[in-house]
Amino acid sequence: MKEREGKLAAIFGTTPVGIAVSVNRVIREVNETMCRLSGYTRDEMVGQSTRILYDTDEAYETMGDRIQEQLSARGQMTVEISARRKDGSHFPIMLSVTPMDALDISKGIVFTALDISESKRVEEVLRQSLSELAATLESTADGILVVGHGGKVQRYSSRFVKMWGMSKDILAKGNDQDLIEFARQQLTDGDGFVKRIEEILTQPELSSSDVLLLKDGRVFERYSRPLRLERRIVGRVWSFRDVTERKRMELRLVRSAEEWRATFDAISTPVSIQDRDFKIVRVNKAFAEGLENFAGESCGQNLLRGFSWFDRTGIGLPPCSNA
């Protein structure tokens, strides 16, 4: 018995959770952690009402009624509260209350207090970050999707919804797999799209970019990077940009260049284009063939080296004007 009591005493004294025993809401015993959390010494707490841990009489009475109700109905209670320290400051705790005798609550209760200050701080930082992110989402022309761990959809912009034509029912589910399947059906290479996402998700640190071709002819650029909170990866941000018009313009420019080149080469008269130093930068086929050289070999040469060809062909140089 003594050995058992010794072990219990050791646990009571060294556990990182605050523990206190009270009878009729008067503190009978506390451990070192409870003293550290509250700022009181053991002597200052033992014999005092648990009221010292509450801001107001109202809060104290309300919690007392709630404890009585929960213990009578369920035999225990766990609740998150803000407790008051000796210096008047507050600290968030997860409070758990259990009767020493389930059949007679008046014999006393044991309550434990887990300090959740750090988790609350992280939660607040995350809340602020998400709030800032939400404002950013709506200020960009890109469609943005934010997914947390486990594939839970955290945020999305109205532009994202419009680009993909997502229904409210799919978005309400909050499951990224539903969104992936919806997008897969709209893409020319839906299976490749899914495979690429799976590859990205296996590499949390990876940032990537891809081009997506939709069945309706649109073209999206997709960018993805990890979402970090104080150096910890807490999810992933997906950004989609509609580049359909840009791609069409690029294609028109390529076609125009090809048409210009074809027309340039079709001219039967030798034609060359020179820079300000009279170095040839482009020639047509007639010019290159006349020089008995390939166009590539002519490029970069000084135009004056080709004058002998004009003499050989009998074309001659145009006369200089004396005027």
C-alpha positions as CSV (number, residue, x, y, z in Angstrom):
1,M,0.0,0.0,0.0
2,K,2.8,2.4,0.9
3,E,4.6,1.6,-2.3
4,R,1.4,2.3,-4.3
5,E,0.9,5.6,-2.5
6,G,4.5,6.5,-3.1
7,K,4.1,6.0,-6.9
8,L,0.8,8.0,-6.9
9,A,2.5,10.8,-5.0
10,A,5.4,10.8,-7.5
11,I,3.0,11.0,-10.5
12,F,1.0,13.7,-8.8
13,G,4.1,15.8,-8.2
14,T,5.8,15.4,-11.6
15,T,3.0,15.2,-14.2
16,P,3.0,18.2,-16.6
17,V,-0.7,18.5,-16.1
18,G,-2.0,20.7,-13.3
19,I,-3.9,18.6,-10.7
20,A,-6.0,19.8,-7.7
21,V,-8.4,18.1,-5.3
22,S,-11.3,20.1,-3.9
23,V,-14.1,19.3,-1.4
24,N,-17.2,21.6,-1.6
25,R,-15.1,23.8,-3.9
26,V,-12.4,24.3,-1.4
27,I,-8.9,23.4,-2.5
28,R,-7.4,20.5,-0.4
29,E,-4.3,19.6,-2.5
30,V,-2.5,20.8,-5.6
31,N,0.6,19.7,-7.5
32,E,3.5,21.7,-8.6
33,T,2.3,22.2,-12.1
34,M,-1.0,23.7,-10.9
35,C,1.0,26.1,-8.8
36,R,3.2,27.1,-11.8
37,L,0.2,27.6,-14.1
38,S,-1.7,29.7,-11.6
39,G,1.2,31.7,-10.1
40,Y,0.2,30.7,-6.5
41,T,2.3,28.7,-4.1
42,R,0.9,25.5,-2.6
43,D,0.4,27.3,0.7
44,E,-1.5,30.1,-1.0
45,M,-3.9,27.7,-2.7
46,V,-4.6,25.0,-0.2
47,G,-7.6,26.0,1.9
48,Q,-8.8,28.6,-0.6
49,S,-12.0,28.5,-2.6
50,T,-11.6,27.6,-6.3
51,R,-13.1,31.1,-6.8
52,I,-9.5,32.4,-6.9
53,L,-9.2,30.8,-10.4
54,Y,-12.2,32.8,-11.8
55,D,-12.6,36.4,-12.8
56,T,-16.0,37.1,-11.4
57,D,-18.5,35.6,-9.0
58,E,-20.9,35.0,-11.9
59,A,-18.3,32.9,-13.8
60,Y,-17.6,31.0,-10.6
61,E,-21.3,30.2,-9.9
62,T,-22.0,29.4,-13.5
63,M,-19.2,26.9,-13.6
64,G,-20.2,25.4,-10.3
65,D,-23.8,24.7,-11.6
66,R,-22.4,23.2,-14.8
67,I,-20.0,20.9,-13.0
68,Q,-22.8,19.6,-10.7
69,E,-25.1,19.1,-13.7
70,Q,-22.5,17.2,-15.8
71,L,-21.2,15.0,-13.0
72,S,-24.7,14.0,-12.1
73,A,-25.6,13.2,-15.7
74,R,-22.3,11.8,-17.1
75,G,-20.0,11.2,-14.2
76,Q,-17.3,13.6,-15.6
77,M,-16.8,16.8,-17.5
78,T,-14.3,18.3,-19.9
79,V,-14.4,21.9,-20.9
80,E,-12.2,24.6,-22.3
81,I,-12.0,27.7,-20.1
82,S,-9.9,30.8,-19.4
83,A,-8.5,30.7,-15.9
84,R,-7.2,33.6,-13.8
85,R,-3.6,33.7,-12.5
86,K,-2.6,35.3,-9.3
87,D,-1.3,38.4,-11.1
88,G,-4.7,38.9,-12.8
89,S,-3.6,37.6,-16.3
90,H,-5.4,34.7,-18.0
91,F,-4.4,31.4,-19.4
92,P,-6.5,29.0,-21.5
93,I,-6.8,25.5,-20.1
94,M,-8.6,22.2,-20.9
95,L,-10.3,21.5,-17.6
96,S,-11.4,17.9,-16.7
97,V,-13.4,17.2,-13.6
98,T,-14.0,13.7,-12.1
99,P,-15.6,12.9,-8.7
100,M,-13.5,11.0,-6.2
101,D,-16.5,8.8,-5.5
102,A,-19.0,8.5,-8.3
103,L,-21.8,7.7,-5.9
104,D,-21.1,10.7,-3.6
105,I,-19.9,13.9,-5.2
106,S,-19.7,15.6,-1.8
107,K,-16.6,13.6,-1.0
108,G,-14.6,15.7,-3.3
109,I,-13.6,16.1,-7.0
110,V,-10.3,15.9,-8.8
111,F,-9.8,18.5,-11.6
112,T,-6.9,18.6,-14.0
113,A,-5.8,21.6,-16.0
114,L,-3.9,21.2,-19.3
115,D,-2.3,24.4,-20.5
116,I,-3.4,25.0,-24.1
117,S,-1.7,28.4,-24.5
118,E,0.6,27.3,-27.3
119,S,-2.2,25.6,-29.3
120,K,-4.3,28.7,-28.9
121,R,-1.5,30.9,-30.1
122,V,-1.0,28.8,-33.2
123,E,-4.7,28.7,-33.7
124,E,-4.8,32.5,-33.6
125,V,-1.9,32.8,-36.0
126,L,-3.5,30.4,-38.4
127,R,-6.8,32.3,-38.1
128,Q,-5.1,35.6,-39.0
129,S,-3.2,33.9,-41.8
130,L,-6.4,32.5,-43.3
131,S,-8.1,35.9,-42.9
132,E,-5.3,37.6,-44.8
133,L,-5.3,34.8,-47.3
134,A,-9.0,35.1,-47.9
135,A,-8.5,38.8,-48.7
136,T,-5.7,37.9,-51.1
137,L,-7.8,35.3,-52.8
138,E,-10.4,37.7,-53.8
139,S,-7.9,40.4,-55.0
140,T,-6.2,38.2,-57.6
141,A,-7.4,37.2,-61.1
142,D,-6.2,33.6,-60.5
143,G,-8.5,30.9,-59.2
144,I,-7.1,29.9,-55.8
145,L,-7.8,26.7,-53.8
146,V,-6.3,26.0,-50.3
147,V,-6.3,22.5,-49.0
148,G,-5.2,21.4,-45.5
149,H,-4.0,18.1,-44.3
150,G,-6.2,15.2,-45.0
151,G,-7.5,16.7,-48.2
152,K,-9.8,19.1,-46.3
153,V,-10.7,22.2,-48.4
154,Q,-9.9,25.3,-46.3
155,R,-10.4,28.2,-48.7
156,Y,-11.2,29.0,-52.3
157,S,-11.7,32.1,-54.3
158,S,-14.8,33.0,-56.3
159,R,-12.6,33.1,-59.4
160,F,-11.7,29.4,-58.8
161,V,-15.4,28.5,-58.6
162,K,-16.2,30.5,-61.8
163,M,-13.2,29.0,-63.8
164,W,-14.2,25.4,-63.0
165,G,-17.9,25.9,-62.8
166,M,-18.0,24.1,-59.4
167,S,-21.4,23.5,-57.9
168,K,-22.2,24.5,-54.3
169,D,-22.9,20.9,-53.5
170,I,-19.4,19.8,-54.4
171,L,-17.8,22.7,-52.6
172,A,-20.0,22.1,-49.5
173,K,-18.5,18.6,-49.0
174,G,-15.1,20.2,-48.5
175,N,-13.3,17.1,-49.9
176,D,-10.5,17.7,-52.4
177,Q,-11.1,14.3,-54.0
178,D,-14.6,15.4,-55.2
179,L,-13.0,18.5,-56.7
180,I,-10.3,16.5,-58.4
181,E,-12.8,14.1,-59.9
182,F,-14.9,17.1,-61.1
183,A,-11.9,18.7,-62.8
184,R,-10.7,15.4,-64.3
185,Q,-13.9,15.0,-66.3
186,Q,-13.2,18.4,-67.9
187,L,-9.7,17.8,-69.0
188,T,-8.3,16.2,-72.2
189,D,-5.9,14.2,-70.1
190,G,-7.9,13.6,-66.9
191,D,-5.9,10.6,-65.9
192,G,-2.6,12.4,-66.3
193,F,-4.0,15.2,-64.2
194,V,-4.9,12.9,-61.4
195,K,-1.5,11.1,-61.6
196,R,0.4,14.4,-61.4
197,I,-1.5,15.5,-58.3
198,E,-0.8,12.2,-56.6
199,E,2.9,12.7,-57.3
200,I,2.8,16.3,-55.9
201,L,1.1,15.2,-52.7
202,T,3.8,12.6,-52.0
203,Q,6.3,15.5,-51.9
204,P,5.1,18.1,-49.4
205,E,8.0,20.5,-50.0
206,L,7.5,20.5,-53.8
207,S,6.5,23.6,-55.8
208,S,5.3,22.8,-59.3
209,S,3.7,24.2,-62.4
210,D,1.8,22.5,-65.2
211,V,-0.4,23.4,-68.2
212,L,-3.9,21.9,-68.3
213,L,-5.9,21.6,-71.6
214,L,-9.7,21.5,-71.2
215,K,-12.1,19.8,-73.5
216,D,-13.8,23.1,-74.2
217,G,-10.6,24.5,-75.7
218,R,-9.5,26.6,-72.7
219,V,-6.0,26.4,-71.4
220,F,-5.1,26.8,-67.7
221,E,-1.7,27.2,-66.1
222,R,-1.6,25.5,-62.7
223,Y,0.9,26.4,-59.9
224,S,1.2,24.6,-56.6
225,R,3.2,25.3,-53.5
226,P,3.2,24.2,-49.8
227,L,1.3,26.3,-47.3
228,R,3.5,27.1,-44.4
229,L,2.7,28.4,-40.9
230,E,5.8,29.3,-38.9
231,R,8.0,27.0,-41.0
232,R,5.5,24.1,-40.6
233,I,3.7,22.8,-43.7
234,V,0.0,22.9,-42.9
235,G,-1.4,22.3,-46.4
236,R,-1.1,23.2,-50.0
237,V,-2.1,26.2,-52.2
238,W,-3.3,25.5,-55.8
239,S,-3.4,28.5,-58.2
240,F,-5.1,28.3,-61.7
241,R,-4.7,31.0,-64.3
242,D,-6.7,31.1,-67.6
243,V,-4.1,31.7,-70.3
244,T,-6.4,30.7,-73.2
245,E,-6.2,34.1,-75.0
246,R,-2.4,34.3,-74.4
247,K,-1.9,30.9,-75.9
248,R,-4.0,31.8,-78.9
249,M,-2.0,35.0,-79.4
250,E,1.2,33.0,-79.2
251,L,-0.1,30.6,-81.8
252,R,-1.1,33.4,-84.1
253,L,2.4,35.0,-83.8
254,V,4.0,31.6,-84.7
255,R,1.7,31.2,-87.7
256,S,2.4,34.8,-88.8
257,A,6.1,34.2,-88.6
258,E,5.8,31.0,-90.6
259,E,3.8,32.7,-93.3
260,W,6.2,35.6,-93.4
261,R,9.1,33.2,-93.8
262,A,7.4,31.3,-96.5
263,T,6.6,34.5,-98.4
264,F,10.2,35.8,-97.9
265,D,11.7,32.6,-99.3
266,A,9.3,32.5,-102.2
267,I,10.6,35.8,-103.6
268,S,12.6,35.0,-106.7
269,T,14.8,38.1,-106.4
270,P,17.7,37.8,-104.0
271,V,16.8,39.6,-100.7
272,S,18.8,40.1,-97.6
273,I,18.2,41.9,-94.3
274,Q,21.1,43.7,-92.6
275,D,21.7,45.3,-89.3
276,R,23.2,48.8,-88.9
277,D,26.7,47.4,-89.4
278,F,25.7,45.9,-92.7
279,K,25.9,42.4,-91.3
280,I,23.4,40.0,-92.8
281,V,20.8,38.8,-90.3
282,R,18.5,37.1,-92.7
283,V,18.4,36.1,-96.4
284,N,15.9,34.4,-98.6
285,K,16.6,31.2,-100.6
286,A,17.4,33.1,-103.8
287,F,20.1,35.1,-102.1
288,A,21.7,32.1,-100.4
289,E,21.6,30.0,-103.6
290,G,23.1,32.9,-105.6
291,L,26.0,33.1,-103.1
292,E,26.6,29.3,-103.5
293,N,26.2,29.0,-99.8
294,F,23.6,28.1,-97.2
295,A,21.6,30.8,-95.6
296,G,23.1,29.8,-92.2
297,E,26.6,30.4,-93.5
298,S,25.7,33.8,-94.9
299,C,24.2,35.0,-91.7
300,G,26.7,37.1,-89.7
301,Q,28.9,37.9,-92.7
302,N,29.5,41.4,-93.9
303,L,27.3,42.4,-96.8
304,L,30.3,43.8,-98.8
305,R,31.6,40.2,-99.2
306,G,28.7,39.4,-101.4
307,F,29.3,42.1,-103.9
308,S,31.4,39.8,-106.1
309,W,28.4,37.7,-106.6
310,F,26.5,40.6,-108.1
311,D,29.4,41.0,-110.6
312,R,29.4,37.3,-111.4
313,T,25.7,37.2,-112.1
314,G,25.9,40.2,-114.4
315,I,23.4,42.1,-112.3
316,G,26.1,44.6,-111.3
317,L,25.9,47.2,-108.7
318,P,23.5,50.1,-109.1
319,P,25.2,53.3,-110.3
320,C,26.0,55.9,-107.7
321,S,24.2,59.2,-108.2
322,N,26.5,62.2,-108.8
323,A,23.7,64.5,-107.6
